[in-house]
Amino acid sequence: MGEFQKEVADLLPWRKGHFKLESGHHGDTWLNLELLCVKPEPVEQLAVVLADVLSEQRPDVVCGPLVEGAFVAMMVARRLAVPFTYTERFDSRGEGVFPVSYRLPGAQRELVSGKRVVIVNDVIGAGSAVLGTLKDLYECGADPVGIGALAARGSAAVVLARENGLTLETLAAFPGEMWKPSECPMCAAGVPLTDEIR
């Protein structure tokens, strides 16, 4: 899928620095993903490509983590003509890595029970949104069969898919260093955390 590398890169506003990511890891890049769908047409064109690849998994439902991942997931579901669901983020008040959880709301929990589900996200970094969504889908009795994303940063998405026996489809891959806080070389060098633009 490397032929879409440039198109995906053009949609992603990157910043370099020393950031604390949602997963609790520290990283050297930040993506302002809230800008991803401001112009939906180019995102939808890429979502169609992703949907066509994911169609091989024969999903009954497409699920995406809020916020931007769910927008991409909805576009994929529309292309595949299957139901769309989403997970909401909750702070687990934990420290360290993966201090957040994701959960399907209300009646959507019954909708996915016994169904083949693909998880679709915008960009997978450490994988906290996809991992949280995957865990809740299992709790709902769903049958997750694959993961799709416009892009992956680093190797975490590959490891997550392999460990759970899921197919992984991405349109682009980018480097991005991530570390546990206790192993962060920027912290060790005294580099302060960069303020994220929210």
C-alpha positions as a LaTeX table, in Angstrom:
\begin{tabular}{lrrr}
\hline
Residue & $x$ (\AA) & $y$ (\AA) & $z$ (\AA) \\
\hline
Met1 & 0.00 & 0.00 & 0.00 \\
Gly2 & 3.05 & 2.26 & $-0.13$ \\
Glu3 & 1.66 & 4.09 & $-3.16$ \\
Phe4 & $-0.58$ & 6.11 & $-0.79$ \\
Gln5 & 2.26 & 7.27 & 1.46 \\
Lys6 & 2.37 & 10.81 & 0.08 \\
Glu7 & $-1.42$ & 11.27 & 0.03 \\
Val8 & $-1.69$ & 10.22 & 3.68 \\
Ala9 & 1.33 & 12.31 & 4.71 \\
Asp10 & $-0.21$ & 15.40 & 3.11 \\
Leu11 & $-3.27$ & 15.03 & 5.40 \\
Leu12 & $-1.32$ & 14.73 & 8.64 \\
Pro13 & $-0.06$ & 17.91 & 10.39 \\
Trp14 & 3.13 & 16.78 & 12.20 \\
Arg15 & 5.07 & 18.56 & 14.93 \\
Lys16 & 8.42 & 17.50 & 16.35 \\
Gly17 & 9.20 & 17.77 & 20.05 \\
His18 & 8.92 & 15.82 & 23.30 \\
Phe19 & 5.32 & 14.77 & 23.89 \\
Lys20 & 3.30 & 12.70 & 26.34 \\
Leu21 & 0.97 & 10.58 & 24.21 \\
Glu22 & $-2.51$ & 9.24 & 25.06 \\
Ser23 & $-0.98$ & 5.81 & 25.69 \\
Gly24 & 1.23 & 7.28 & 28.43 \\
His25 & 4.33 & 6.79 & 26.30 \\
His26 & 6.60 & 9.68 & 25.43 \\
Gly27 & 7.24 & 10.37 & 21.76 \\
Asp28 & 9.14 & 12.64 & 19.39 \\
Thr29 & 6.20 & 13.59 & 17.13 \\
Trp30 & 2.69 & 14.94 & 17.62 \\
Leu31 & $-0.17$ & 14.78 & 15.12 \\
Asn32 & $-2.91$ & 17.40 & 15.27 \\
Leu33 & $-5.49$ & 14.83 & 14.17 \\
Glu34 & $-8.44$ & 17.08 & 15.00 \\
Leu35 & $-7.61$ & 18.77 & 11.68 \\
Leu36 & $-7.74$ & 15.52 & 9.69 \\
Cys37 & $-11.38$ & 15.68 & 8.56 \\
Val38 & $-11.74$ & 19.45 & 8.17 \\
Lys39 & $-11.74$ & 18.72 & 4.43 \\
Pro40 & $-13.43$ & 15.32 & 4.27 \\
Glu41 & $-13.12$ & 14.63 & 0.53 \\
Pro42 & $-9.45$ & 13.53 & 0.46 \\
Val43 & $-9.94$ & 11.47 & 3.63 \\
Glu44 & $-12.97$ & 9.78 & 2.12 \\
Gln45 & $-11.02$ & 8.90 & $-1.04$ \\
Leu46 & $-8.43$ & 7.11 & 1.11 \\
Ala47 & $-11.15$ & 5.52 & 3.27 \\
Val48 & $-12.61$ & 3.97 & 0.10 \\
Val49 & $-9.25$ & 2.37 & $-0.69$ \\
Leu50 & $-8.97$ & 1.10 & 2.89 \\
Ala51 & $-12.53$ & $-0.26$ & 2.77 \\
Asp52 & $-11.86$ & $-2.16$ & $-0.42$ \\
Val53 & $-8.86$ & $-3.87$ & 1.18 \\
Leu54 & $-10.75$ & $-4.61$ & 4.41 \\
Ser55 & $-13.66$ & $-6.10$ & 2.47 \\
Glu56 & $-11.65$ & $-9.33$ & 2.24 \\
Gln57 & $-12.31$ & $-9.81$ & 5.98 \\
Arg58 & $-16.08$ & $-9.88$ & 5.27 \\
Pro59 & $-16.97$ & $-7.68$ & 8.26 \\
Asp60 & $-20.52$ & $-7.43$ & 9.54 \\
Val61 & $-19.72$ & $-4.19$ & 11.42 \\
Val62 & $-17.05$ & $-1.48$ & 11.37 \\
Cys63 & $-16.04$ & 0.07 & 14.70 \\
Gly64 & $-13.86$ & 3.13 & 15.27 \\
Pro65 & $-12.61$ & 4.95 & 18.37 \\
Leu66 & $-13.83$ & 8.50 & 18.85 \\
Val67 & $-13.04$ & 11.02 & 17.61 \\
Glu68 & $-11.20$ & 11.06 & 14.27 \\
Gly69 & $-10.86$ & 7.28 & 14.06 \\
Ala70 & $-14.63$ & 6.99 & 14.19 \\
Phe71 & $-14.99$ & 9.47 & 11.32 \\
Val72 & $-12.73$ & 7.30 & 9.14 \\
Ala73 & $-14.54$ & 4.15 & 10.34 \\
Met74 & $-17.90$ & 5.66 & 9.33 \\
Met75 & $-16.57$ & 6.35 & 5.84 \\
Val76 & $-15.31$ & 2.76 & 5.59 \\
Ala77 & $-18.65$ & 1.36 & 6.84 \\
Arg78 & $-20.51$ & 3.42 & 4.27 \\
Arg79 & $-18.36$ & 2.03 & 1.47 \\
Leu80 & $-18.81$ & $-1.53$ & 2.73 \\
Ala81 & $-22.56$ & $-1.00$ & 3.30 \\
Val82 & $-22.40$ & $-2.41$ & 6.83 \\
Pro83 & $-23.36$ & $-0.94$ & 10.23 \\
Phe84 & $-21.02$ & 1.49 & 11.96 \\
Thr85 & $-20.26$ & 1.60 & 15.70 \\
Tyr86 & $-17.85$ & 3.59 & 17.82 \\
Thr87 & $-16.10$ & 3.51 & 21.16 \\
Glu88 & $-15.81$ & 6.38 & 23.62 \\
Arg89 & $-12.66$ & 7.18 & 25.56 \\
Phe90 & $-12.59$ & 7.06 & 29.36 \\
Asp91 & $-9.70$ & 8.04 & 31.59 \\
Ser92 & $-8.93$ & 5.10 & 33.85 \\
Arg93 & $-7.04$ & 7.36 & 36.25 \\
Gly94 & $-4.09$ & 5.03 & 35.89 \\
Glu95 & $-0.45$ & 5.93 & 35.63 \\
Gly96 & 2.17 & 4.53 & 33.30 \\
Val97 & 1.24 & 3.22 & 29.86 \\
Phe98 & $-2.32$ & 2.75 & 28.56 \\
Pro99 & $-4.08$ & 4.79 & 31.30 \\
Val100 & $-7.27$ & 5.12 & 29.21 \\
Ser101 & $-10.02$ & 2.72 & 28.19 \\
Tyr102 & $-12.55$ & 2.68 & 25.36 \\
Arg103 & $-16.14$ & 1.44 & 25.49 \\
Leu104 & $-19.06$ & 0.98 & 23.10 \\
Pro105 & $-22.12$ & 2.90 & 24.30 \\
Gly106 & $-25.56$ & 1.50 & 25.14 \\
Ala107 & $-27.35$ & $-0.57$ & 22.54 \\
Gln108 & $-24.28$ & $-0.72$ & 20.31 \\
Arg109 & $-22.91$ & $-3.36$ & 22.66 \\
Glu110 & $-25.64$ & $-5.80$ & 21.62 \\
Leu111 & $-25.27$ & $-4.82$ & 17.96 \\
Val112 & $-21.74$ & $-6.26$ & 17.77 \\
Ser113 & $-22.37$ & $-9.46$ & 19.74 \\
Gly114 & $-21.48$ & $-12.48$ & 17.60 \\
Lys115 & $-20.56$ & $-10.24$ & 14.64 \\
Arg116 & $-17.35$ & $-10.07$ & 12.59 \\
Val117 & $-15.93$ & $-6.61$ & 13.33 \\
Val118 & $-13.08$ & $-4.64$ & 11.82 \\
Ile119 & $-11.61$ & $-1.83$ & 13.88 \\
Val120 & $-10.74$ & 1.28 & 11.86 \\
Asn121 & $-8.65$ & 4.16 & 13.17 \\
Asp122 & $-7.04$ & 7.26 & 11.69 \\
Val123 & $-3.43$ & 6.72 & 12.78 \\
Ile124 & $-2.12$ & 3.99 & 15.08 \\
Gly125 & 0.82 & 4.98 & 17.27 \\
Ala126 & 1.25 & 3.01 & 20.47 \\
Gly127 & $-2.22$ & 1.58 & 19.83 \\
Ser128 & $-4.12$ & 2.66 & 22.96 \\
Ala129 & $-7.37$ & 3.48 & 21.11 \\
Val130 & $-7.32$ & 0.27 & 19.06 \\
Leu131 & $-6.32$ & $-1.87$ & 22.05 \\
Gly132 & $-9.05$ & $-0.33$ & 24.22 \\
Thr133 & $-11.62$ & $-0.83$ & 21.46 \\
Leu134 & $-10.49$ & $-4.41$ & 20.90 \\
Lys135 & $-10.79$ & $-5.27$ & 24.60 \\
Asp136 & $-14.33$ & $-3.91$ & 24.77 \\
Leu137 & $-15.38$ & $-5.68$ & 21.59 \\
Tyr138 & $-14.27$ & $-8.96$ & 23.18 \\
Glu139 & $-16.30$ & $-8.07$ & 26.30 \\
Cys140 & $-19.34$ & $-7.50$ & 24.07 \\
Gly141 & $-18.99$ & $-10.96$ & 22.51 \\
Ala142 & $-17.87$ & $-9.63$ & 19.13 \\
Asp143 & $-15.53$ & $-11.47$ & 16.76 \\
Pro144 & $-12.82$ & $-8.94$ & 15.79 \\
Val145 & $-11.23$ & $-9.99$ & 12.49 \\
Gly146 & $-9.03$ & $-7.10$ & 11.43 \\
Ile147 & $-7.61$ & $-3.65$ & 12.01 \\
Gly148 & $-7.39$ & $-0.89$ & 9.44 \\
Ala149 & $-5.89$ & 2.60 & 9.57 \\
Leu150 & $-4.83$ & 5.36 & 7.25 \\
Ala151 & $-1.35$ & 5.14 & 8.78 \\
Ala152 & 0.76 & 3.49 & 11.46 \\
Arg153 & 3.67 & 5.03 & 13.33 \\
Gly154 & 6.35 & 2.64 & 14.47 \\
Ser155 & 5.82 & $-1.09$ & 14.97 \\
Ala156 & 3.16 & $-1.19$ & 17.72 \\
Ala157 & 0.27 & $-1.78$ & 15.26 \\
Val158 & 2.02 & $-4.80$ & 13.74 \\
Val159 & 2.69 & $-6.28$ & 17.19 \\
Leu160 & $-0.90$ & $-5.62$ & 18.37 \\
Ala161 & $-2.39$ & $-7.29$ & 15.30 \\
Arg162 & $-0.04$ & $-10.27$ & 15.46 \\
Glu163 & $-0.61$ & $-10.87$ & 19.19 \\
Asn164 & $-4.38$ & $-10.93$ & 18.64 \\
Gly165 & $-4.41$ & $-12.92$ & 15.40 \\
Leu166 & $-5.86$ & $-10.03$ & 13.41 \\
Thr167 & $-5.19$ & $-8.81$ & 9.89 \\
Leu168 & $-3.64$ & $-5.33$ & 9.74 \\
Glu169 & $-4.18$ & $-3.03$ & 6.75 \\
Thr170 & $-2.66$ & 0.45 & 6.58 \\
Leu171 & $-2.20$ & 2.81 & 3.66 \\
Ala172 & 1.03 & 4.35 & 4.96 \\
Ala173 & 3.72 & 3.78 & 7.58 \\
Phe174 & 5.83 & 6.44 & 9.26 \\
Pro175 & 8.68 & 6.39 & 11.73 \\
Gly176 & 7.97 & 7.67 & 15.19 \\
Glu177 & 9.95 & 7.00 & 18.32 \\
Met178 & 8.00 & 6.13 & 21.48 \\
Trp179 & 9.27 & 5.18 & 24.91 \\
Lys180 & 7.94 & 4.29 & 28.33 \\
Pro181 & 8.42 & 7.39 & 30.51 \\
Ser182 & 11.06 & 5.61 & 32.58 \\
Glu183 & 13.05 & 4.84 & 29.41 \\
Cys184 & 12.61 & 8.17 & 27.60 \\
Pro185 & 15.99 & 9.55 & 26.42 \\
Met186 & 14.56 & 13.08 & 26.22 \\
Cys187 & 13.56 & 12.96 & 29.88 \\
Ala188 & 17.02 & 11.61 & 30.72 \\
Ala189 & 18.55 & 14.55 & 28.83 \\
Gly190 & 16.35 & 17.03 & 30.73 \\
Val191 & 14.27 & 18.04 & 27.70 \\
Pro192 & 10.92 & 19.38 & 28.96 \\
Leu193 & 7.64 & 18.06 & 27.58 \\
Thr194 & 6.27 & 20.12 & 24.70 \\
Asp195 & 2.83 & 21.63 & 25.22 \\
Glu196 & 0.34 & 20.04 & 22.81 \\
Ile197 & $-1.98$ & 22.27 & 20.82 \\
Arg198 & $-5.50$ & 21.18 & 21.81 \\
\hline
\end{tabular}
